[in-house]
Amino acid sequence: MMCGRRSAALAAVLMLAVAAPAWAGRALVRAVDSVGMTVSDMDRSVRFFTDVLTFEPVSDVELAGEQYEHLEGVFGLRMRVVRLRLGDEAIELTEYLAPRGRPIPPDARSNDRSFQHMAIIVSDIDRAYRRLRERRVEHVSAGPQRLPDWNAKAGGIRAFYFKDPDGHPLEILQFPPGKGDPRWQRPTARLFLGIDHTAIVTGDTDASLGFYRDLLGLEVKGESENYGTEQEHLNGVFGARLRITALRAERGPGIELLEYLAPRDGRPMPSDERANDVAHWQTRLVGRDGDAAGSLGKARAPLVSPGAVALPGRELGFAKGFLVRDPDGHVLEIVEAR
């Protein structure tokens, strides 16, 4: 029997297929604001991101109350939220002081549908890798990989997967000349430059496009099929063959869909995953108008929040927002413009 969350997600996609003309030409979101993750020890995580990856602090707040419980779908919460910046992009770390959630499963794999990472662009991947080795980060990849030249879309890209102290997968990536956003090619003395995208594993690219492209209004910017020993050793998955689809809003980092065409044994998102679990990620999108929750509700997208939640203050940088799950269970936080 299919779990309730998966059934709801598929129902949302089917509903969208019927209602697609209602959304035609009207993107619900206009920007990707930040990438968020839950951490178990905020001080340790802040040291890692600032000392190792050279992020800079932006804000540090502690929050509790009924509105935040409704927003996050966690009863009785008290959370510390730290916003960090690297170049033009931002991340948001959340530690749940109460209630504590579960750690990341030690056997989590890159092809599980709970997988999400963010790609940090570097100016020199060999120097960046040496820095990570000096700090004794945990590897996912065997080492930096160069994607082969036969792959017209990805050939020459060099990348390496590793983990933060909690086990969240991260990537450093260097584009060759002529690939990626031109700003990543500008001469600079900095090593870690910014966040190009966050990537999520999907079980069905077409179903995910029904959500991200047809409903939210993100645009497809590129597609490729990656395989071979380099891809296998990058992801740490033997026999990996991926369909990759790059999406972008008007502003902010991209969202990349990773569908494992092989192997197909990735585990689904746990049906009881919650925001206080350390495996939790949520990507913040800025809505184009104040009725994104209503539009998603009409499309029967599975909301985590009971609807758009008005917050008592602007400590998080927005006054109203809500959480919603995509067809695979990945969480998006959609907020009204600042």
N, C-alpha and C positions, 0 to 999 in steps of 0.2 A: 504494500500500500504506500502511496506517495505521501510524504510528510505534509502537514498543513501549510508550512511556509512555502514550499515548492509549488504546491497546488495554487496558492494565492498568487504567486509570482507569474505562473503560466496563465492564470486567468487574467491577470493584468495585461499581459502581452496580447492575448486574444481580444480583450476589450479594446486595446489600443488599435489593433488591426481594423476593427469595425469603426472606431471613432477617429481614425487618422485624419480625415479631411477637416475635422474641427480644429486640429492643431496646425494645419498646413501653413507654413510661412510665419509661424508665431512661436519663437523659441521661448521656453519657460525660464531658462537661465541665461545669464549674460556673461558670467565669469566664474572661474575656479579660484576661490579665495585662498585656500590653504589645505594642507593634508594633516589629518590628526590621528593620533594613536594613544592608546591607554598604556601607562607604564606602572610598574610596581614600586619604584623608588625614584621620586622626582629629582632629588639632589644628584643621585648617581646618573640619571639620564641627562640632566642639564650639563653636568661635567663632560659626559661623553660627546654630546652634540656641539658644545662650545669649545672644548679643549682639543678634541680629535678632528672634528669636521668644520670647525671655525664658524659655527652659527653664532649670531648675536642676540642677546636677550631683548625682548620688546615689552612684555608685560608678565606679571605674576600675580594671580588672584586666587582667593579661596571662596567657594560658593556653596550655599545650601539653601533649601527651601522648596516649597511645593512646585513652583514653576519650573525649576531645574529638574525636579523628579519627573515631571510630565515631559519635558523636552527630551531627556535622555532615556526615559522608560525604566528608571531604576528608583525604587522606593527607598526613602530614608538616606539619600545620598549626602555626602559632603565631599567635595572634590577641589583639588588644587589644579589650576590650569595655567600653563606657562606657554607663551607664544615666543617663538624664536624666528629669526630671519637669516636667510642666506642669499645675498644679492637682492633680487627683486621678489623672491618667493618666501613664503612663510610656512612653518609647521606649528602645530598645536599639540602639546603633550598634556595628558590628563591623568592625574593620580587620584584614584578613589580612596579617600581616607576611610570612608564607610559607604556601603558595605564593600569589603574586598572581593574581587572576582578571582577567577581561575587563571593559573599561569598558561603560557603557550605550551601545547603538548610537545614533549621532547621529540616525538616522531613526525612532526609536521613536515610536509614536503612541498616543493615548489609547484607541483601540479595539483595540489589540493585546491578546491574551489574557495577556501577561506584565504588563500594566498593574496597578499597585496604588498607591494613595495613602492619606494619612490626612487627615482633615478637622479642622482646628484652628478652634475656635469663638472669635470675636472679639466684643467689646462694641460696636465701631464700625468697620464695614468700610471706610468712607472713610478714616478715620485710619490703619487698619492698612495699606491699600493705599498711602497716602502714605509710610508708613514703609518698606514694601518697595521702593517706587520710589527713595527716598533711598539705599537700600542696593544699588540696581541689580540686583535679582533678575531672573532670566530669566522672561519671560512664557510661559505656555501659552495662557491666555485673552487675548482682546483687551483686557480690562479687567474690573472687577467687573460681574457680570450679575445682574439681578433676574428671577427666574422669574415667568411671567405668572399673573395671578389666575384665568384659566380652569382652571388646574391646581389642583384642590381640595387635593391632598395637598402640593404643593410651592410653590404660589403665594405670592409675597412673600419667599421665601428669596433671599438675596443671597450670591453666591459668586464666587471667583476662583481659578484654577489657576495655579501657578507652579512653579519648580524650585529644588532645593537646589544647592550647588556641584557635585555629582556628576551632576545631571540627574534625580534622583528627583522625581516629581511630588508636589506638596503642594497643599492647598486651604485657604483661609480661608473661613469661612462664618458668616453671621449669620442667626439665625432671627427671624422676625417674632413679635409677641405671639401666644400661642396655639399655636405650633408648636414641636416639639422638646422636649427635657427641660426641665421648669420651672426647673431650677437655672441654665440659661443665661440666664434673664431676671432673675436677682437683681441689684440695683444693685451696682456695683463700680467702683473706680477702675482696675482692671486692664484692659489691652487684649486680650491673648491669654489665654484662660480655661482651655482644656483640649482634649482630643481626644474628639470625639463618636463617630467611627467610622473604620474603615479600609475602603476600597472596592476591589473586585477585578473585573476583567472576566471574564465567563464566556461560553462559547460556547452553553450550554444551561442556562437557569435551572432547569428541572425536574431535570436530572441533578445540578446543584449542590445543590438542596434535598434530594435523596436522600442526599447526604453530610452537609451541615451541619445540616439539620433532623432527618432520620430516623435518622441514625447518631450524630452528635455530640450532638444534643439541643437545639440552639439553637432559639429560638422566632421565628417570623415576626411582626414588629411593624408592618410597613407595606409597601405596594406602590404603585407608580405607573408611568405611562408618560409619559415626558418627551420633548418634541420642540419644534421651532420655532427661530427665529433665536437666541433667548437661549441655548438648550441647545447649539446648534451653536457659538456663540462662547465658551461656557464651556469646552467640551471641546476646542475647536480642531479639530472634525471636521465638514466640510460634510455636510449631510443627516442629522445624528445623530438617531436615534430610539431611545430606551433603555427597556427594561423594568428597573425598579429594585426590588429586594427587600431590605428592612432586616431583619436578624437580630440577636438578642441572647441572651447567656447571662444567668445570674442577676446577675452583676456585671461591670463593666468596659465599655469602649467596644464599639460594635456592629461587625458585619461586614456590609457592603453588597454585594450582587451587582448588577453592571452588565452586562446583556446588550444588545448593540447589535443591534437588529432591523434597523437600516440605519445606515451601510453594513455589509455582511457581509464586508468584505475585510480584517478584522483578522488579523494573523499569529498562529499558535499559539505557545505557550511553546516555546522551543528545547529539543529533547530532551536536550541535553547541559548544560543550565543547572545550575550548582553554587553552593554557599553562598558561595564566595569570589568569585563574579562580582558586580560592583558593582550589577547590575540585580536582585540577589537581595533579597527581603523574606521574613521569616518572622514569623508572628503567634503569640505564646505564649498557649496555653490551659492552664488548670489542670484536671487530670483529677479526676473524682469519686472514683475508687478507683485501686488500683495495677495494674489489669489492662486499661487502655485499649489498650495495644499488642496484647494478646492478642485483644481484641474487634475491633480494626481488622484484625488479621491474619486472623481468621476471615471478615471481610467482604471480604478480598482487596484492601484499600486499599494503594496503593503506598508502602511504607515507604522512607525514605531511610536511617535508622539500621537496624542489624540486629535491633532490638528495643529494649525499654527499657534505657537505658544508665545504670549506676550511676556517678556522678562521684566523684572522689577528695576533693572538698571542696564547700563551698556558696558559692563565690565568685559563681556566677551566680544564687544565691538559691533553688536547688532541688537535691535530691540525686539525682534520677533523672528521665530524660525521653527523648524520641525525636522524630524528624522524620517527617512523613508528607505526601504530596501529595494535593491535592484533584483532582477530575476534570479540571481544566484545567492542573494542574501547580503551582499556588500551594502554598507550603510552610507548614505549621503545626508548631509545636513544642509538644508536649503533655507537661506536667510533672506530677509528683506535688505535692500541696499542700505549701507551705513548712513 
